Amino acid sequence: MSQSLFSDASQRLEEALAYASISDDAIERLKLPKSSLKVSIPVRMDDGTLRIFPGYRVRYDDTRGPTKGGIRYHQDVSIDEVQSLAFWMTFKCAVANLPFGGGKGGITVNPKELSHFELERLSRGYIDAVADFIGPDVDIPAPDVYTNQMIMGWMVDQYSIIKRQITPAVITGKPLTMGGSLGRDTATAMGAFFTIEATWPKLGLSGSPADTTVAVQGFGNAGAIIAELLFDAGYKVVAVSDSKGGIYRREGLDVPSVRQFKDSTRTLKAVYCEDTVCNIVEHETITNEELLALDVDILAPAALENQITEANARDIKAKAVYELANGPTTPGADEILRQRDVIVFPDILVNAGGVTVSYFEWVQNRQGLYWTLEQVNQRLKQMMVEETERIWAIAQEKGISPRTAAYVHALDRIGDAVQAKGTKDYFTDGR
Ligand code: NAD
């Protein structure tokens, strides 16, 4: 997966290079990561044995500021995958105009096999191993797949113990009581919502939200919250799914009831709840493949990478795809969707709300002054709408897809930062 992720990202970059005003120096700079660290983490297991887990941290590019990116716990994590994700973060941070470069980290582990005690020892051990590589002005980790607020809490605590000073700004996505930000849990979906609201009316495809049907793949942090935000705004959310499959209801789902039911039972059912009493309403059970092929206006993949591929892209009937997941559409599928006039709003824009509120958390930690939820969401809205409008304008002006436009936008910003330190033209006087 990692190699294809990197070649997918590189392919998108190649397409964008034709439209960006970027120096050869900057292109050269982006070919290799700034620095990569491989570590081994010894963990004393509950049964007394010692296990060693491989861990990684990559700082891809810091031309625009300290590197930023999550830490992933998964059995497939490798240095190549971490490098690919760090490369991706470089562009996402530039799209959102954050003063950050891109980084990423991970441990090769199946966290579901570890006890809570073992997980804590592993997380603290990771920080022991990478403490000299990260820092509030150097590289700032955050949660990613199978890491959460509590793990970030252990990590920031361990870093503070090593440095002998409380250092909340070294990691974002922390618990609120340890310096986390209000609105971080809803940030990714909230950012996506602002992008949808800013662009959907421009497409001239549908009237009011009530006439707009939506299918959401994935019902976790990103998927469940975007479904509820759209429901609250009057959109007709007709289908949602999780790893076990999906539900479809032509008249629309009562999303808050579905969430309440899922939270209490871990199962996804089309229900209508009054207080704690939930009744199942008429609906169809569908597979994830069927969900992707529904005849809806908006499709929001919010689960995994590589969901829309060359094998199913011709089945997609949605008019617009908003990528909340990272990498849900392969480059081959992208081309098929383009030929079929399905407009795709890319992950590096649509899900940038998460890293943006992580940036707000870092700012608050450094100020020692904490914002209200309204302030967080107001600033997030301003950023998302501004960058969405810019990317839309680039796409219109150059006649390119929103994805290529987002890469062009990011490349221009990274190029400007490289330029500011002087490029060949400066040093050779144009010769
Ligand atoms: P999550 O673990 O909270 O939720 C994932 C959801 O996807 C779950 O409902 C799970 O059941 C479902 N799922 C898993 N396998 C599936 C499958 N094969 N088909 C359909 N659904 C499946 O994760 P999340 O935080 O919501 O992240 C989802 C995506 O959004 C990931 O690609 C992640 O990288 C991306 N993302 C998340 C954030 C964030 O802040 N949470 C930020 C940026 C990007």
Boltz pocket constraint, residues with backbone or C-beta under 6 A from the ligand:
constraints:
  - pocket:
      binder: B
      contacts: [[A, 184], [A, 185], [A, 188], [A, 217], [A, 218], [A, 219], [A, 220], [A, 221], [A, 222], [A, 223], [A, 241], [A, 242], [A, 243], [A, 244], [A, 288], [A, 302], [A, 303], [A, 304], [A, 305], [A, 324], [A, 325], [A, 326], [A, 351], [A, 352], [A, 354], [A, 355]]
      max_distance: 6.0
